[in-house]
């Protein structure tokens, strides 16, 4: 008698916690770097340059990460990235202490290496359980980010005045979180990694993988969907400060946003398995439009809370669905180069949106930024509609 495969195990749980630590770092950087940058920057429009440096550092790290993973495996690559972020957070701590804007930019760029690794956790999730549970595995590991949704904004708020230099304490706590992550990562039992042998040229050329229609739509939905979300999220602290809200209110809005991003993860996997990724991604695109309409209707606290929450849910549906689509388009021996390509596009889009958000909010205003996000949102919706209409030919649900 054969036993039924089990979905949940300690590896999934530990990776979900590591995802939570990663998002704690991410959300805290989003919450404070723009404000610290605004205080230290030579010009106001440069306020979100540290955020751009964070995602730019991640973008240029994707190729390095792919090579490190191919040589040393997932576990050692992730642990090295956690060590790097400990050093990066200490650099940010020192830059805040001596009031150096350009050192802050450098520190956040170094931290980008950690981000390039952390965004791969979702691809690892299906490798830690039975293949029939891949949708749930991706969804549950991403749901671990809920911890970051609660800890990140509150950590920023609790520690902002612990030291005389504002937010210095937050950077210190993040360095400790990196050390905890190294220990947790050691406790995960990773399967034997498939290593690509360059001498044998195993796997298809990258161009052939990218030109698959399903992969292209997954890539567009992931990168532009993440870029739109990041544009709004990065601009929110600055916009709320301009509108006269306290940082406690900003922390509340960011908390609601990140809860929207990750709380649905407890059931998104089941929805994708039942209805298919395209339908769930379509709902995500619709929620993006609703979120933008709410933000365009006013600048009250509840406009920010509700719109940013819905924006988070929209991202969750798009990102989970696109991940499942992408996984179906490449073979194990092609994973490193393909995942690196996806994440490079994600971080490239985020780098542009991170810098643009500060420049647009401080020069053109929050409403102008919201109107500008309609164009990429429409483009994502159109690509999803095209793939849905051609799903029978492409053998998709």
N, C-alpha and C positions, 0 to 999 in steps of 0.2 A: 504493500500500500504506500503510495507516494504522498508526501505531505504537501499541503498547499504552500506556495511561496509566500513569504512574509514581507510586507512593505517596510514597516518601521523597525529600525535598529539603532544602536548607539552611534554608528557612523553618520547616519542621517541627522540625528539629534545634535551631535557635536559640530557638524558642518553648518547646521542652521544657526547655532550659537556663534560660530565664526562669522557667518553672514551678518549676524546682529552686531558684532564688534566692528566689522567693516563699515556697516551703515552708520554706526555711532560716530566713527571717524568722518565719514562722508557728510553726514547731516550737520555735525558740529562745525566742520570746515565751511559748509554752506551758510550756516547761521552767523558765524563770527568773522570770517575772512573779509567779507565785503565791508563790514563795519570797521574792522581794524585797518583795512586798506583805505577806507574813506578818511580815517584819522591821520594816517601816515603818508598817503599819496601826495605827490607834488601838485597834482591837479585832480579835481573831483571825478572827472570822467574816467580816471585810471583806477577807481576804487575796487572794481572787480578783477583787476589784473592778477591778483594772487589766485583767484578762482580759476581764471583762464590758464595760469601756469600749472595748476593742479591737474587739470584735464589734458593740457598740452603735454605735460610730463608723462601722463598715462598713455597718451597716443603714441609718443615716440618710444615708449617702453614695450609696446605690444609685440614687436618683432623680437626684442631681446628675451621677453618672457617666453615666447614660443620656443626659442632655442634652448633656454635654460630648462624648460619642462621636458623637451625632447631628450636632453642629455641626463638630467638628474631626477626626472619624474615630478609628479604633481606635489607630493608632500614637501620635498626639500625646497622646491620653488616657492611654495606658499610660505614656508617658514622664513626663508631668506627675505621675502617681501615684508613680512612682519617685523623683522629686524631692521630693515631699511626705514620703515615708518616710525619706529622708535627714535632713530637718529633724526629723521626729518622733523618730528614733533619737538624734539629738543632744540633744533635749529630755529623753529618758529617761536619757541619759548624765549630764546635768547634775543631774537630779532624784535619781539614785542618789548622786551626789557630795555633794549638799547634804542628802541624807536627807529629801527631801520626798515624802511619799506622794501628796498631791493633784496635784503636778506630774507624777508618774509616771502617774497616772490620765489627766491631760490629754494627755500625750505618746502614750500607747497609743491614746487615742481618735482623735487626729490620724492615727496610723498606720493606723487602720481604713479610711481613704480608699484606701490602697494595696491593702488586702485586698479591698475592693469591686471593684477593677479586676482583681486577680489571679485572682479566682474566675471571671472571664469568659474566661480563656485557653482553657478547654475548648470554649467556643462558637466561638472563632476558628479552632480547629484544622481543622474541615472546610472552611473557606474557603481554606486554604492548599494544598489538594491536590484530586485528582479526587473528585467526589461519590460514586463507588463505594467509596471508602476512608474514608467518614466515621466508621465505627465504630473502625477502626484509628487514625485521626488523633486522635480524642478520647482513646483509650486510651494511645497513645504519649506524647502531650503530658502527660497526667496522670502517666504513668510517670516523667517528668522530675522529679517530686517525690521520687523515690528519692534524688536528690542531697541534698535537704533532710533526708531521713530519716537520712542518714549524717552530714551536716555539722552539722545543728541541735543534736542532743544532744551531739556531740563538741565542737562550738564552745563550747557552754555550759560543758562540763567543762574544756576547755583554758584558757579565758580567765577563769574565775571568780576566780582569785587573781592575775592579772597585775598588777592595781593593788591598792592598799590597800583600796579600796572593792570589795566582792565583786560580780562580774558587770558591773562598769562596762565592762570590755574587750569583753564580748559585744555591748553596745549600739553601741560604736564600730565593731566589725567589720561589723555589720549596715548601718551607714550607708555603709561602703565598698561593700558588696554592692549597695546601691541605685544607686550611681554606675556600677558595672559593668553593671547591668541597663539603664540609660539608653543606654549605648553599644551593647549587643547588640540592643536594640529598634530602633535606627536602622538596623541591618543587615538587618532583615526586610523583604521586599517584600510589603506588604499589598495585596490586591486593592482596586479602587475600592469604597469603602464605599457601600452603599445608604443614602441620606439620606432621611428622612421629611420631606415638605413639609407642615407643619401647616396651611397654607392649603387644601390639597386633602383633608385628613383621610383620607389613604391608610391602608389596613389596617382590620381589624375592630375594634370596641370591645374594650377589655381584658376586660370582663366576659364577652363571648362566648367569648374565647379561654380564659379561666380555667375556665369551666363545661364545657368538653369533658372527658368522663370520663377519657380517656387523660392529658390534661394534669394533672388533679386528682391522679391516682395518682402521676404523676411528681413533682409538687410535694410531696405528702405523703412519698413515699419519700426525696426529696432532703433536705427540711428536717428531718424527724424523724430520719431515718437519720444525718444530720450532727450533729443535736443530741445524740443518744444517744452517738455516738462522742466528741463534744466533752466531754460530761458526764464520761465515764470518763477521758478523756485529761487534762482539766484537773485532775481530782481525784487523779490518780495520784501526782504529786510530793509532795503533802501527805500522802496516805495512806501512802506509803512512808517518809516522814520520821517519821510517827507510829509506824510499825512498826519503826523503828530502822535502816532501810537507809541506806547512804551515798549521796551524790549521784552517785557513779560508777555505782552499781547502778541508780539512777533513770534516768540517761542511757542505760544499756544497755537498760532496759525500753522507754523512749521510742523508741530506735533500732529495736528489733524491731517496735514498733507501726507506725512510719512506713514501714519496709520492707514490712510486711504491707499497708499502704495503697497502695503504689505499685509494688512489684515485679511484682504480677500484671498490671500495665498492659501488659506486653510481650506478653501473650496474651489478655487479657480482650476486646479488640476482635474477635479472631478467633472467640472463643467466642460473643460476642453475634451476630456475623454468621451463624454456623452454627446456633445454637439459638434465637436471638431474645432480646431483652432481658428478657422476663418470667421465663423459666426461670433465667437467671443471677441476676436480682434475688431470686428465690425461694431460691436457694442462699445468697445473701448474708444473707437474713433468718434462715435456719436456722443459719448460722455465728454470727450475733449471739446466738442462744439458747445455743449451745454455749459461747461465750465467757463469758456471764454465769454459766452453771452452774459453770464452772471457777473463776471468781472467788469464787463463793459456797461453794466446797468448801475454801478455805483461803487464808492470807495469806503463803505462802512465796514466795521469789524466782521460782521457776519457775511458780508460779500466775500471777504478774504477767506474766512474759515470754510464756507460751503464750496466756493469755487476751487480752492486748493485741495480740499478733500476729494472732490470729484475728479480733479486733474490727476490725483494719485491713483484712484481706482482705474481711470482710463489708461494710465501708464501700465498698471498691473496686468490688465487684460491684453494690451498690445504686446508687452514684453514677454509674458508667459507664452502667449500664442506664437509669437515670432521665434522664440527659442525652440519650441517643439517643431515648427516648420523647418528651421535651420538644421536641427539634428537629423532630420529625415533625408537631408540632401548630401551628406558626406559619410565616408567610411572611417573606421577607427584609425587607419594609417594616415588619414588626411586631416585629423582633428586639430593638430597644433597650428598648422598654417591657416586652416579655415577659421578657427576660433579667433586667431590673431587678426585676421582680416576684418571680421565682424566687429571686434572690439576697437580696432583702429578707426573704423568709420564712426562708431559710437563716440569715441573720445574726440575725434576730429570735429564732429558736429557739436559736441558739448563745449569744446574750447571756443568755438565761434560764438555760441549762445551765451557762455559765461561772460565773455568780454562785452558782447553786444548789450547784454541786459543792463550793466552798469552805465554804459555810454548812452543808451536810449532813455533810461529812467532819469538820469541827471541832466540830459540835454533836451529830450523830446517829451518826456512824461510817461507815466504808467499806462495811460489809455492808448497811446501810440504803440507801445510795445505789444499790448493785447491785440490790437488790430493787425499788427504785423505777423502774429502767429497764425492767423487764419489761412494764409497762403500755403505753408507747409502742411497744415492739418488737412486742407482740402486735397493736396497731392497724395497724402497717405491714404485717405478715404477712396480716392479714384483707383489707386493701385490695388487696394483690397477688393474693390468692386470688380475690377478686371479679372483678378484671380478667381473670385467666386463664380463669375460667369463662365470661366473656362475650367472649373474644378473637375468636371466629368472627364474631359480630355486628359487632364493631368492626374487623374485618379486620386483626388483629395475628397475629404469629408466636407 
